[in-house]
């Protein structure tokens, strides 16, 4: 399949910037998807649509119907990381392809709400201003597995993170409210600085790489 830039449309940001994504794959990168964007994209006759980031609460989210309509028209649709992961977990039986950790968390029922991936962004530059619960939980699990925190500390950190409304959810606020001693917080911050992973970003990269492989 010989595909060029105009045949691949990918909705992303802030999980991965268009500049970073374009270093992996030359494509038509568009802002986070919202209701009607897939229908509009069909006017450009894409062969592949990638869905990574999308709006949840600010505007209506991309609908199942418009994705299904695109699939019926023969468009390949790949999702992961954020809104793409959620929609893929709901529509993979109909042909949408799901990629990555977050997709598998949704598919297996470990997470169910859009709150798990929701963040707040600067609308001018798509800069991420809060942290996603799914990435926090992923890193807290790794800290527990590597002995940085105890099971009780993991439970306290995760419960605190989940209790914070997503626009205000940051690591610093979690540490402030979780009643973790200062020495332990320093250890946690060091782990995050040295080994922390933004799992949504990692999944976004994997989606781009998967689509790239589809074009070979």
C-alpha positions in Angstrom: 0.0 0.0 0.0 1.6 3.2 -1.2 0.3 5.9 1.2 1.3 9.6 1.3 0.8 12.4 3.7 -2.7 13.4 2.5 -3.9 9.8 3.0 -3.1 9.6 6.8 -4.9 11.8 9.3 -3.9 11.7 12.9 -5.5 13.5 15.8 -3.1 14.2 18.7 -1.8 16.5 21.3 -0.9 16.8 24.2 0.1 13.1 24.6 2.6 13.7 21.8 3.3 16.8 19.8 2.9 17.0 16.0 6.6 17.9 15.8 7.6 14.8 17.7 5.2 12.6 15.7 6.3 13.9 12.4 9.8 12.7 13.1 8.4 9.1 13.1 5.8 9.5 10.3 4.9 12.1 7.8 1.1 12.6 8.1 -1.6 15.2 8.4 -1.6 15.9 12.1 -4.7 17.6 13.5 -5.6 18.9 17.0 -7.4 16.6 19.6 -10.5 15.1 18.1 -14.0 16.2 18.9 -17.5 15.4 17.6 -17.7 15.7 13.8 -14.0 15.6 13.1 -14.1 12.1 11.6 -17.0 13.0 9.4 -15.1 16.1 8.3 -11.9 14.1 7.7 -13.7 11.8 5.3 -13.9 14.7 2.9 -10.2 14.3 2.4 -10.5 10.6 1.5 -8.0 9.2 4.1 -6.8 5.7 4.0 -6.0 5.7 7.7 -7.2 7.8 10.6 -5.3 7.7 13.9 -7.0 8.8 17.0 -4.8 9.6 20.0 -6.1 12.6 21.9 -9.6 14.1 22.0 -11.8 16.4 24.0 -14.0 14.9 26.8 -15.8 17.6 28.6 -15.1 21.0 26.8 -16.9 20.0 23.7 -18.8 16.8 22.6 -16.5 13.8 22.2 -16.1 12.0 18.9 -19.1 9.8 18.4 -19.2 6.0 17.9 -21.4 6.5 14.9 -19.0 8.6 12.9 -16.2 6.2 13.6 -18.4 3.2 12.5 -19.4 5.1 9.4 -15.7 5.6 8.5 -15.0 1.9 9.1 -17.9 1.0 6.8 -16.3 3.1 4.1 -13.1 1.1 4.3 -11.0 3.6 6.3 -8.6 2.0 8.7 -8.9 3.5 12.2 -6.2 3.1 14.9 -6.5 4.4 18.4 -4.5 4.5 21.6 -3.2 6.5 24.5 -6.3 8.6 25.4 -9.6 9.1 23.7 -8.3 6.7 21.0 -7.8 4.0 23.5 -11.3 4.4 25.0 -13.0 4.4 21.6 -10.9 1.4 20.4 -11.8 -0.6 23.4 -15.5 0.0 22.6 -15.2 -0.5 18.8 -12.5 -3.0 18.2 -15.1 -5.7 17.5 -16.2 -3.5 14.6 -12.7 -3.1 13.1 -11.1 -0.3 15.0 -7.6 -1.2 16.1 -6.4 -0.5 19.6 -2.8 -0.1 20.5 -0.9 0.1 23.8 -1.2 -0.1 27.6 -4.1 2.3 28.1 -6.2 0.5 25.4 -5.6 -2.8 27.2 -6.5 -1.3 30.5 -9.8 -0.2 29.1 -10.4 -3.4 27.2 -9.8 -5.6 30.2 -12.0 -3.4 32.5 -9.2 -2.2 34.8 -10.2 1.3 34.0 -13.6 2.4 32.8 -13.9 6.2 33.1 -12.7 8.9 30.8 -11.5 10.6 34.0 -8.6 8.1 34.1 -7.0 9.6 31.0 -8.4 13.2 31.2 -6.1 16.1 31.7 -6.4 19.9 31.3 -4.3 21.6 28.6 -3.4 25.1 27.6 -5.6 25.7 24.5 -3.1 28.0 22.9 -0.2 25.5 22.7 -1.7 22.2 23.9 0.7 22.2 26.9 -0.3 19.6 29.5 -1.2 21.4 32.8 -2.3 18.3 34.9 -1.3 14.7 35.1 -3.4 11.7 34.1 -4.5 9.2 36.6 -3.6 6.3 34.3 0.1 7.5 34.2 0.1 8.1 37.9 -1.1 4.6 38.7 1.3 3.1 36.2 4.3 4.8 37.9 3.0 4.1 41.5 2.7 0.4 40.5 6.3 0.4 39.3 7.5 2.1 42.5 5.7 -0.5 44.6 7.2 -3.4 42.4 10.7 -1.9 42.8 10.3 -1.4 46.6 10.3 2.4 46.5 6.9 2.5 48.2 4.9 0.1 50.4 1.5 -1.4 49.4 -0.1 0.9 52.0 1.7 3.9 50.5 0.6 2.9 47.0 -3.0 2.6 48.1 -2.8 6.0 49.8 -1.2 7.7 46.8 -3.7 6.2 44.3 -6.8 6.9 46.4 -5.7 10.5 46.8 -5.0 10.9 43.1 -8.4 9.4 42.2 -10.1 11.8 44.6 -8.7 14.9 42.9 -10.8 16.4 40.1 -8.8 15.8 36.9 -8.1 19.5 36.0 -6.3 19.9 39.4 -4.7 16.5 39.5 -0.9 16.8 39.7 1.8 14.8 41.4 2.6 17.7 43.7 -1.0 18.0 44.9 -1.2 14.2 45.4 1.9 14.3 47.5 0.6 17.3 49.5 -2.7 15.5 50.3 -1.6 11.9 50.7 0.1 12.3 54.1 3.4 10.8 52.9 6.5 11.9 54.9 8.9 14.3 53.3 11.8 11.8 53.0 9.6 9.3 51.1 8.3 12.1 48.8 11.9 13.0 47.9 12.5 9.3 47.0 9.3 9.2 44.9 10.2 12.5 43.1 13.7 11.1 42.3 12.2 8.0 40.9 9.8 10.1 38.7 12.7 12.3 37.5 14.9 9.3 36.7 12.5 6.6 35.6 9.0 8.1 35.4 7.0 7.2 32.3 4.2 9.2 30.8 2.3 6.1 29.6 0.0 8.1 27.4 3.0 9.5 25.5 4.5 6.1 25.1 1.3 4.7 23.7 1.0 7.6 21.4 4.4 6.8 19.9 3.4 3.2 19.5 0.3 4.2 17.6 2.3 6.3 15.2 4.8 3.5 14.7 2.0 1.0 14.1 0.5 3.2 11.5 3.9 3.7 9.9 4.2 -0.1 9.6 0.8 -0.2 8.0 2.2 1.9 5.1 5.1 -0.4 4.3 
